[in-house]
Amino acid sequence: MPQDGLTVAVTGPTGDLGIALVSALERSRRVKRIVGMARRPFDPASRGWRKTEYRQGDVQDPDSVRDAVKGADVVVHLAFTVIQASDASRAINVEGSRNVFETAVASGAERICYASSVAAYGFHDDNPNWLTEDIPPRGTPTMPYSAQKAEVEGVLEDALKKSTRTGAWIFRPCIVAGPTANTFLRQLPYFQLGERLPDPVRRFLQGMPVLKPVIPDAGPSFQLVHEDDVASAFVAGVLGRGTPGPYNLAARPIPDAAVELTAEMVARVPGLPAEVSWLQAGRKPVWMRTTRAQKELGWKPKHTAKATLNEMIEAYREELDRVSD
């Protein structure tokens, strides 16, 4: 029986996905109250959010987490260090997630919705060409973000063993992009590595599209999914549609041989910064089937990968124009 008047606690409400998700929850008639916990202050009213309350806190702090999830029917965990993920980030990504999950279970939340990632599967040569949810998440040890995403799924599984009440919806989106979800554009190595690479490699890559100021409209060699499409899947989980478990989220892939060539070359250069590990994703296309999300959640992406990329690029160009004015 559908439950109305839901209270939803969200960690990381101001990140790439958080903004789209909270906006979607604000529009849901079944959601009565939203508690957004973030380390930095934000004003919900500035985005027109009327149901959302701000809580300043850190996932590593048990007291602030308890305050945020108290009385929540659903806990949505988005907070995670993405590009800067390293061995040093385990305190936030792994232990912080453990804190959120165990506190949610102890508080009696009915559902946990966790933002995992396609990276949890790992970028392994023996992965099938198309990943489904029955493939175990084993991460890539040399890529901290991937390894930690896989580890956190195990942390969640352990936390759920302490309760028969709480169920978990685990969403594994591919790269999330869109007008406000621009980490892909701003922080992935394709955008930032130019000045940090050795001169011979930099000179070679400067002639390639992946290091141009705007990613070419042709698209990447992996799947993209629009922030609003991911948000709609999370809303389905918040409302209890489908059954607990993992769900792949992705739009149709667009291949680009230039990205694969760049990844192969850069991967052979020793002594590069930790975020270069992201380029491993380009060496083997990582594509996901989304049949389960479509059947159980009634989910279908409204935006193609190409349209998502174009929308993100256009938003970035508009921002550049505003800055230059």
C-alpha positions in Angstrom: 0.0 0.0 0.0 1.5 3.4 -1.0 2.8 5.5 1.8 2.1 9.2 1.7 3.6 12.1 3.7 7.1 10.7 3.5 10.1 12.3 5.2 13.2 11.9 3.2 16.8 12.6 4.4 19.3 13.3 1.7 23.1 13.4 2.1 24.9 15.5 -0.5 21.8 17.5 -1.7 23.8 20.2 -3.5 26.0 17.9 -5.6 25.5 17.2 -9.3 22.8 14.6 -8.7 21.5 16.1 -5.5 20.1 19.3 -7.1 18.1 17.3 -9.6 16.9 14.8 -7.1 15.8 17.2 -4.4 14.0 19.2 -7.1 12.2 16.0 -8.2 11.3 15.1 -4.6 9.9 18.6 -4.1 7.5 17.9 -7.0 6.3 14.6 -5.6 3.0 14.8 -3.8 3.9 11.8 -1.7 6.9 13.5 -0.2 6.0 15.8 2.7 9.4 16.8 4.1 13.0 16.7 2.9 16.1 17.1 5.2 19.2 17.9 3.2 22.5 17.4 5.0 25.6 19.1 3.5 29.0 20.3 4.9 28.5 23.8 3.3 25.5 26.0 4.1 22.9 26.4 1.4 19.5 28.1 1.3 16.7 25.8 0.0 14.6 28.8 -0.8 17.1 30.1 -3.3 16.2 27.1 -5.5 12.5 27.4 -4.8 12.5 24.4 -2.5 9.7 24.6 0.0 9.7 21.2 1.6 13.5 21.1 2.2 15.3 21.9 5.4 19.0 22.4 5.6 21.2 20.6 8.1 24.9 21.3 8.3 26.8 18.1 8.9 29.4 15.6 7.7 28.8 11.9 7.0 31.8 11.2 9.2 30.1 12.8 12.2 27.7 10.4 13.9 25.8 13.1 15.7 25.0 15.2 12.6 24.0 12.0 10.7 21.7 11.0 13.5 20.1 14.4 13.5 19.6 14.4 9.8 18.0 10.9 9.5 15.9 11.1 12.7 12.3 10.3 11.8 13.1 9.7 8.1 11.1 7.1 6.2 13.7 7.1 3.5 17.4 7.9 3.6 19.1 8.8 0.3 22.9 8.7 0.3 24.6 10.7 -2.4 27.6 12.2 -0.5 30.8 10.9 -2.0 34.2 12.2 -3.0 34.3 11.5 -6.7 37.3 12.6 -8.8 39.6 13.1 -5.9 38.9 9.7 -4.6 42.1 8.1 -3.2 43.3 6.0 -0.3 42.9 9.1 1.8 39.2 9.5 0.8 38.2 6.2 2.4 37.2 8.0 5.6 34.5 9.9 3.7 33.5 7.4 1.1 33.7 4.1 3.0 33.5 5.0 6.7 31.2 7.9 6.1 28.8 5.6 4.1 29.0 3.0 6.8 27.9 5.7 9.3 25.0 6.7 7.2 23.8 3.2 6.5 24.1 1.9 10.1 22.4 5.0 11.4 19.6 4.7 8.9 19.0 1.1 9.9 19.2 1.9 13.6 16.7 4.7 13.2 14.2 2.4 11.6 14.2 3.9 8.1 12.1 1.8 5.7 14.3 2.4 2.7 17.8 3.4 1.8 18.5 4.7 -1.7 22.2 4.6 -2.4 24.0 6.3 -5.4 26.5 3.6 -6.4 28.1 3.7 -9.9 28.9 1.7 -13.0 32.4 2.0 -11.7 31.5 -0.5 -8.9 31.6 -3.2 -11.6 35.3 -2.3 -12.3 36.9 -1.8 -15.7 38.0 -5.4 -16.3 39.0 -7.0 -19.6 36.9 -10.0 -18.7 33.8 -8.1 -18.1 31.0 -8.9 -20.5 30.3 -6.3 -23.2 27.0 -5.5 -21.6 26.7 -5.5 -17.8 23.6 -6.6 -15.9 22.9 -6.5 -12.2 23.8 -10.1 -11.7 27.4 -9.3 -12.4 29.2 -8.9 -9.0 30.6 -5.4 -8.3 34.4 -6.1 -7.9 35.8 -2.6 -8.6 39.2 -1.8 -10.1 41.9 -1.9 -7.4 44.0 0.8 -9.1 41.1 3.2 -9.4 40.2 4.2 -5.8 36.7 5.6 -6.8 35.8 2.3 -8.5 37.2 0.2 -5.7 35.5 2.2 -3.0 32.1 2.2 -4.8 32.3 -1.6 -4.8 33.4 -1.8 -1.2 30.6 0.5 -0.1 28.0 -1.9 -1.6 29.4 -4.5 0.7 29.2 -2.1 3.6 25.5 -1.5 2.9 24.9 -5.3 2.7 26.4 -5.7 6.1 24.4 -2.9 7.6 21.1 -4.4 6.3 21.8 -7.6 8.1 21.1 -5.8 11.4 17.4 -5.2 10.4 14.5 -6.9 8.8 12.7 -3.6 8.3 15.0 -1.7 6.0 15.4 -2.4 2.3 17.9 -0.8 0.0 17.7 0.4 -3.6 21.2 0.6 -5.1 21.4 2.7 -8.2 24.4 2.2 -10.5 24.3 5.0 -13.0 26.8 5.5 -15.7 28.4 9.0 -15.9 25.7 11.5 -14.9 25.6 14.7 -16.9 23.3 17.7 -17.7 23.0 21.4 -17.1 23.9 21.3 -13.4 25.7 17.9 -13.4 28.9 19.0 -15.0 31.6 17.2 -13.0 32.2 15.1 -16.1 33.0 18.3 -18.1 34.9 20.2 -15.4 36.9 17.6 -13.5 37.5 14.5 -15.5 41.0 14.2 -16.8 39.9 15.0 -20.3 39.5 18.6 -19.1 42.1 19.1 -16.4 45.2 17.0 -17.2 46.7 19.2 -20.0 49.2 21.1 -17.9 49.9 18.1 -15.6 51.1 15.7 -18.3 54.7 15.3 -19.5 55.5 17.6 -22.4 55.6 14.9 -25.1 52.2 13.5 -24.1 50.7 16.9 -23.6 51.7 18.0 -27.1 50.2 14.9 -28.6 47.0 15.2 -26.7 46.5 18.9 -27.4 45.6 17.9 -31.0 43.0 15.5 -29.8 39.4 16.4 -29.1 39.3 15.2 -25.5 41.5 18.1 -24.2 39.7 20.8 -26.1 37.9 23.4 -24.0 34.5 21.8 -24.9 34.0 18.1 -25.4 33.1 17.5 -29.1 29.5 16.9 -29.9 30.3 13.4 -31.3 30.1 11.9 -27.8 32.2 9.7 -25.5 33.0 6.0 -25.8 30.8 5.3 -22.8 27.2 5.8 -21.7 25.9 9.1 -20.3 22.6 9.5 -18.4 20.8 12.8 -17.8 20.6 14.0 -14.2 16.8 14.3 -14.4 16.5 10.7 -15.6 18.7 9.4 -12.7 16.6 11.6 -10.3 13.4 10.0 -11.6 14.8 6.5 -10.8 15.7 7.6 -7.3 12.2 9.0 -6.8 10.8 5.6 -7.8 13.0 4.0 -5.1 12.1 6.6 -2.5 8.4 5.8 -3.2 9.1 2.1 -2.8 8.5 1.0 -6.4 10.0 -2.3 -7.5 12.0 -4.5 -5.1 15.2 -3.8 -3.2 18.4 -4.4 -5.0 20.7 -3.0 -7.6 19.5 -1.1 -10.7 21.6 0.0 -13.7 20.8 3.4 -15.1 22.1 4.5 -18.5 21.2 5.8 -21.9 22.4 4.4 -25.2 26.2 4.6 -25.7 28.0 6.6 -28.4 31.5 5.3 -29.3 34.5 7.5 -30.0 37.8 5.9 -30.9 39.8 9.1 -29.9 38.9 8.6 -26.3 40.0 5.0 -26.3 43.3 5.9 -28.0 44.0 8.6 -25.5 43.2 6.3 -22.6 45.6 3.6 -23.9 48.4 6.1 -24.3 48.1 7.9 -21.0 47.7 4.7 -19.1 51.3 3.8 -20.0 52.8 7.0 -18.6 54.2 6.5 -15.1 53.9 8.9 -12.2 50.6 10.7 -13.2 48.1 12.1 -10.6 45.5 9.8 -9.1 42.6 11.1 -11.1 44.2 9.7 -14.3 42.8 6.4 -13.2 39.5 7.6 -14.6 40.9 7.2 -18.1 40.9 3.4 -17.6 37.1 3.7 -18.3 38.0 4.6 -21.9 40.2 1.5 -22.5 37.2 -0.9 -22.5 33.7 0.4 -23.2 31.5 -0.1 -20.1 27.9 -0.5 -21.2 25.0 -1.5 -19.0 21.6 -3.1 -19.7 18.8 -1.3 -17.9 16.1 -3.9 -18.3 15.5 -4.3 -14.6 14.9 -0.6 -14.0 12.6 -0.5 -16.9 10.5 -3.5 -15.8 10.4 -3.0 -12.0 10.5 0.8 -11.7 8.8 1.7 -15.0 12.0 3.7 -15.7 13.0 4.8 -19.2 15.5 7.6 -19.9 13.9 10.6 -21.6 17.2 11.9 -22.8 19.6 10.2 -25.2 23.3 10.2 -24.4 24.0 12.5 -27.3 21.2 15.0 -26.2 22.5 14.9 -22.6 26.0 15.7 -23.8 24.8 18.5 -26.0 22.7 20.0 -23.2 25.7 19.9 -20.8 27.9 21.5 -23.4 25.4 24.2 -24.2 25.0 25.1 -20.5 28.8 25.3 -20.2 29.1 27.6 -23.2 26.4 29.8 -21.8 28.3 30.0 -18.5 31.5 30.9 -20.4 29.6 33.7 -22.2 28.3 35.1 -18.9 31.7 35.1 -17.3 33.3 36.8 -20.4 30.7 39.5 -20.5 
